[in-house]
Amino acid sequence: MAEPAIHVTRESDHDFLVRVDAGTVTEHRVTVPNDYFEKLRSDEESKEQLIERSFQFLLERESNRSILPSFELSVIQRYFPEYESTIGS
């Protein structure tokens, strides 16, 4: 099976539209507060890159159809306690 395609589009400083094509195409609205972004980002990573890595993390654990349609990035930690330690390293 082909690698899922993840496309992140910035809608504002904190809001992003993420389109995932993994056989079925889904769209997700993601909010990334600056303080949470600073906590998790690596080096000179952009918010778009952090979101893409976060979706790769999610897709390793569930299908794109199971990902919430709208959420703040920190919500991932509630479902997957290893998220911050995995993504932040």
C-alpha positions as CSV (number, residue, x, y, z in Angstrom):
1,M,0.0,0.0,0.0
2,A,1.2,3.5,-0.8
3,E,2.4,5.9,1.9
4,P,-0.5,8.2,2.9
5,A,-0.2,11.7,1.5
6,I,-0.5,14.5,4.0
7,H,-1.2,18.1,2.9
8,V,-1.2,20.9,5.4
9,T,-2.6,24.3,4.5
10,R,-2.3,27.3,6.9
11,E,-5.6,29.1,7.4
12,S,-4.3,31.5,10.1
13,D,-1.4,31.7,12.6
14,H,-3.0,28.9,14.7
15,D,-5.4,27.1,12.4
16,F,-4.7,24.6,9.7
17,L,-6.5,22.4,7.3
18,V,-5.0,18.9,6.9
19,R,-6.0,16.7,4.0
20,V,-5.0,13.0,4.2
21,D,-5.1,10.7,1.3
22,A,-4.7,7.1,2.5
23,G,-7.0,5.4,0.1
24,T,-9.9,7.4,1.5
25,V,-9.5,11.2,1.6
26,T,-10.2,12.9,4.9
27,E,-10.0,16.6,6.0
28,H,-9.1,17.7,9.5
29,R,-9.1,21.2,11.1
30,V,-6.2,21.5,13.5
31,T,-5.4,24.3,16.0
32,V,-1.8,24.7,17.2
33,P,-1.3,27.3,20.0
34,N,2.2,28.9,20.0
35,D,3.1,27.7,23.4
36,Y,2.4,24.1,22.5
37,F,4.2,24.5,19.2
38,E,7.3,25.8,21.0
39,K,7.2,22.9,23.5
40,L,7.2,20.2,20.7
41,R,9.0,21.6,17.7
42,S,12.4,20.5,16.7
43,D,15.1,23.0,15.5
44,E,13.7,25.4,12.9
45,E,10.6,23.3,12.3
46,S,7.4,25.1,11.0
47,K,4.0,24.5,12.4
48,E,3.1,22.7,9.1
49,Q,6.0,20.3,9.6
50,L,5.0,19.6,13.2
51,I,1.5,18.9,12.1
52,E,2.7,16.6,9.3
53,R,4.9,14.7,11.8
54,S,1.9,14.5,14.2
55,F,-0.3,13.0,11.5
56,Q,2.4,10.5,10.6
57,F,2.4,9.5,14.3
58,L,-1.4,9.2,14.2
59,L,-1.5,7.2,11.0
60,E,1.0,4.6,12.5
61,R,-1.7,4.0,15.1
62,E,-5.1,4.5,13.4
63,S,-6.7,5.0,10.0
64,N,-7.3,8.5,8.7
65,R,-11.0,7.9,9.0
66,S,-10.5,7.5,12.8
67,I,-8.8,10.8,13.3
68,L,-11.0,13.5,14.7
69,P,-12.3,16.0,12.1
70,S,-11.4,19.0,14.3
71,F,-9.0,19.2,17.3
72,E,-6.3,21.1,19.0
73,L,-2.9,19.4,18.6
74,S,-2.5,18.8,22.3
75,V,-5.6,16.5,22.3
76,I,-3.4,13.7,20.7
77,Q,-1.7,13.3,24.1
78,R,-5.0,12.3,25.7
79,Y,-5.5,9.4,23.3
80,F,-1.8,8.4,22.9
81,P,0.2,9.2,26.1
82,E,3.5,8.6,24.3
83,Y,2.8,11.4,21.8
84,E,4.7,14.3,23.4
85,S,7.8,12.1,24.2
86,T,7.8,10.6,20.7
87,I,7.2,13.9,18.8
88,G,9.2,16.1,21.0
89,S,12.4,14.0,20.7
